[in-house]
Structure formats: structure tokens, C-alpha cells
Amino acid sequence: MKFSLVVFLASAASSAYVNAFAPNANGRLSSVTLKGGMSSDVGIPCEDECALESFPNLPDSIHPGVLSGQAMMDLLQHAKDNEYAIPAVNCISNSGINACLEAARANDAPIIIQFSSGGSQFYGGKGLDNTDYRAAIAGAVSGAFHVRTMAEQYGVPVLLHTDHCSKELLPWVDGLVAASERYYEKHGEPLFSSHMIDLSEEPLEENLAICAKYLERMDKIGLLLEMELGITGGEEDGVDNTDRPVEDLYSKPEEIYETYEALKKISDKFTVAAAFGNVHGVYIPGNVKLDPEILNNAQKYISDKLGDEAPESKFPVSFVFHGGSGSDVADIQRSLGYGVIKMNIDTDTQWSYWEGIKNFEAKYHDYLQGQIGNPEGDEKPNKKYYDPRESMLAGEVNTVKRLKTAFADLKCQNILGLGEVTTASNVLGPRRGGLPL
């Protein structure tokens, strides 16, 4: 009996530093900081930065690991107030996730890790049937547990998000929200931080009605909703908007205000991916004109409409920047001053991972043509060269390098106050099979 009680208490404490939610006087969920975390739950020692309960430069609610509820909102408000945006990187493997976490710590900053439906299915594996999005749901849940386990070990705050979910993909998000509801019952917080519902191709009235329904459900457990207005051009994850009319790439202030008004009545846990000329993928400069001033005009329009009810922040809306690959840095940084708190990065990190592998193959080409025989001798083994860990590591290293540029472009460096990261010790090197990249 005593053993069962210990197990129960360990399970109950697994929500960690985070939000054990309870209704406040207004009926909204507030959070209490608990100590423990995923590391405690699975029996992994949490030491040094992993064991921090908060960060020197951030509100006390923000801690290492996955954030949700009030801690998440405090982080997003800090980004808005200080005019930086958090990089949101699409991941399809634990290798990519680890690169993101390493980059976040190297830049002393928070990060958003997100999965698309296709990326989630890939994470689940090609041998798993995806009828009713079973593989995509299982893959995203598996990825979520990896993020939760490792984010604390890297000692950085992470928002765990899912990317574009069109109308036909809603069953995928239904499965993930249900997973968060089950997780919440045991741990007092959702499994994920947020989900995106992308109904930008549907009529605005339908878009808002469906988003409102999801926000009502998600708010009960501290999940945030990201919704999209207008169209992000280009092509991503099988959705092709390359031939959409140019006017669809720019949101109107009236639409953004209508969205803000409809969702704010339900909860403040929402962000808006408004269109201001964004395009997925790398495009030829001059073909598409980004106009961040659209966001500024919308903020002013909404503030005027709200009047005395306007929030203390000069920007009522928290915006998300989609299609940032290839964008001019000046345009990116101008948008940060208009309430952009998140920018999606996918195309550039796909290339950086591949480029790392490509360069690795070029460097060791003559060692990768067979199991035996290389320039050092016909009987020399090549195992340490074709070991998949080596080429994957090359992809990770190059991605960490590319993400440093992203963190700098988004003014998201030295945010946590931890200082420079110390060099990892006791890592495998050439004597254990590792190659000098």
C-alpha cells in the first residue's frame, strides 16, 4: 500500500515545474509552480540548469521544459514587450529535435518545436497505417514525449506546437487535443502547448466559428490556439498556394479585428497568423512583396476600436509570421515591432540538415563506397564513416549553425540570462568512432 502511494505521488508530481491548473476568482485557469518535471517522472537526474525553477531574465513562471497555460502566456508577452520573436522549427525526427534544443541553449533562448501532419506521420514510421490519421496522431504524441524528456535536460523553455491543420485534417488535431486532455487528468497540464487550426481557405465566418469551438475546448486545459487569416503563398507539406491571387496574400484590418473580437471573448490564449505577403519556401527576391505595415495598421485599428478597453500593451494582437524563409532581415525585424512573437522556419532548416549530410558525403566520399577499402588501403574498414550517426550528426551541426542566424534575425538571443553554454563533456569522439566534422 505504501509503495502504491509513492508511485501515485511520483505520477502526480510529473507535471513538474509547470502549471497545476486551478480556477481563479474569474473562473479562468491559473497555474502553480511545482518542482519535478518529466525528468523526475521518468527517473532521469535533473541537475545544473535542468534543475532551475526559473530563469534570471524571465518571469518566475517560466522554467526549463515544455510550457503551457500561464507560463506560456508570460513567455509570449515577454517576447511582445521586448520585440523579439521565438523561432518555430518543424521537426520530423528526434535528431532534428535535438538540434533545435542544442541551438536554443547555445543562443540562451526559448524555442518552439512543431510538427506538421505529414511530419507527424513520418515520425510514426512508414510501416504504420494512417487511416483516420492514426499514424500522424501516434507520431506527434511520440515526438511530444521526446521533447518533454529532453527539453528539461537542455535546460531551455520550449513551446510544443502543431503546424497547419486544414479542415480535412481536423481529426488529427482532435486526437492530439484528446491526448492532452488525458495527460492533463494525470499531470495537471496538457501534453502540448498549442495547436494551429488553418482554415484560411474557408469563409471567415466558418473559420471563426470552428476556431471558437476549439478554443473553448482547449482553454479548459491551458492550450493555446493559433489561427490563420489570408493565404500564405508557395507550397508546404502538400498544400500548394502558388497560383493564388495576390490579394489573398494580404489580410485586412477589419478581418483581424473581427477575429480578435470573436476569440478574445473566449480566452486570451490565441495567436493570429495574418497574411502580409508571406510565402512558404525560398522565392526569388522581388516576386513577392512583404508588407509588415499591414500588421502595424491592424494593431492601430484594433486599439482604436477597443478604446478604453485596449490592453496596456500597445499591440493587442500576438501575430505569427509564416513563410519567413528567404525573407529580407529588415522586413523580419520590422514585423517584430508590430507584435510578431513567433516565426515559422522549415524550408531553411530542411536545407541546412541536407547540406550537412551533403558536405559530409563530399568530404568522405572515397570512404563511403564500400564496407572495405578506402584511400588508406584496400583492406581498411569504413564502418566509422558509413555509421548513420556520423552523417546525421553532420546534419544536426549544420542545422544548429543555421538556427543561430534565425535566432539573431529574430533578436532572440541572450533571453534566458544563463550566459554561454559550457562544452559538453564525456562525448563520443574519433576514438569511439566519431569523426571530426
Secondary structure, DSSP 8 states (H G I E B T S, - for coil): -HHHHHHHHHHHGGGTTSEEEEE-TTS-EEEEE-S--HHHHHT----GGGG-SS-TTS-TT--SEE--HHHHHHHHHHHHHTT--EEEEE-SSHHHHHHHHHHHHHTT--EEEEE-HHHHHHHH-TTS--GGGHHHHHHHHHHHHHHHHHHHHHT-EEEEEE----GGGHHHHHHHHHHHHHHHHHHSS-SSSEEEE--TTS-HHHHHHHHHHHHHHHHTTT-EEEEE-S--EEEETTEE-TTS-GGGGB--HHHHHHHHHHHHTT-S-EEEE--BS-EES---TTSS---THHHHHHHHHHHHHHGGGS-SSS--S-EEE---TT--HHHHHHHHTTTEEEEEE-HHHHHHHHHHHHHHHHHTGGGSS-SEEETTEEEEE-HHHH-HHHHHHHHHHHHHHHHHHHHHHTT-SS-SS--S-----S---GGGT----
